[in-house]
Amino acid sequence: MMLDWNAYQQQLLAGIGQIGKISPDTVRGYRDLSDAGNKTGKLDAKTRELIALAVAVTRQCDGCITVHTGAAVKQGATREEIAEALGVAIAVNAGAALVYSARVMDAYSAKTA
């Protein structure tokens, strides 16, 4: 069964709202971090959202996926642009697995020496 992304986003926002009532500084701090990059003006909003989607996939965060997919669409990102950004995430994650695989081989050499 496919996730109802719109309903999930509403559920997520309600949960975050509850956290905000209990610990408003925590949610405010998150918002400050999230907004900080927008203030530099070095990347446009669409590029920032494409990066956010690649990170969301890497971090396996469904909440990030639903929020940033909607934001990317609002910023004019096409399906093809999103797919390309996700391709970067796939490649970097594969590269990271390759790097850590080399570390395993190094650990093996150390353990069998």
N, C-alpha and C positions, 0 to 999 in steps of 0.2 A: 504494500500500500504506500502510495506517495504521500509525503508530508504536505499538509496544507500550510504553505509558507506564510500566507497572510494571517491566518488564525494564530500560527505559532508566534509571529512577530507581536501580535496583540497580547498574547499570553506572556511573552517575555517582557514586554514593556510594563505590564501590570506587576510582574514580579520585581522588576527593577524599581518600580515606583514604591513598592513596599519597603525595599531596602533603603530607598531614599528617605522615607519617613522615619525610619529607625536610625539611619546614619547618613544624614544629608551631606556631610563633608566628604564622605567616601564617593558618593555619586558626583558631587561637584568637582572633586579632584579628578575623577575620570573624564568629566566633560572638559576641564581645563587642559588636560593632556591631549584629548581628542581635537580640541579647537586650536591648540598651539601651532600646529603645522600649517593651518589655513592662513595664519597671520604673516607667514614669511613671503607668500606670493611667488615662490620659486616654482611650484608645480601647480598646474590647473586642477580644478576639482575633479574632473573626469579621471585624470592620471592618478590622483590620490585614491580614488575609489577602485580603480583597477589594481593598484598595489594592495589596497585593503583586501580585495577578494583573493589575491594570490596568498596573502598572509593568512586569511581566514581558512583557506583550504589546508595550508601547512599546519595551522594550529587545530584543525578539525573542529571549528567553532560554528555550529549551525546558527546560533544567534547572529554572529558576525556575517555569515553568508546571507541571511535574509535581509538584514539591515543594509549591508553594503551593496547587495544586488539591486535593491530598490533605489538606493542613492546613485548607483552607476547608471541605471536606466534614466533617472531624472536628469543626470548630467549628459545624457546623449550617447552613452556607450552602446555600441552595437553588440549583437551576439558574437560576431567575429572578433571584435576587440576583446571581449571578455574571454573568449576561447584562447586567444593569443596570450593574454595575461595568465590564464590557467596553465597554458603550455610552459610558460616560464617557471611557474610554481612546480610543475611536474618535473621539469628538467633539473631545477635546483635541488629538489628533494631527492631525486635519483643520484645527483652528484654528491649530496651529503651522505647518502647510504654508501656510495663507493668510497668516500674518504674514511668513513667509520669502519668499513670493511677492511681497509688497509691497516687501521688501528688494531683490529682483531688479529690480523696476521702478525703484526708486531708483538702483540701480547702473547700470541701463541709461541713465537720465537723466543720470547723472554721466559716463558713457562717451561719450555722444553730444552733450554740451554743447560 
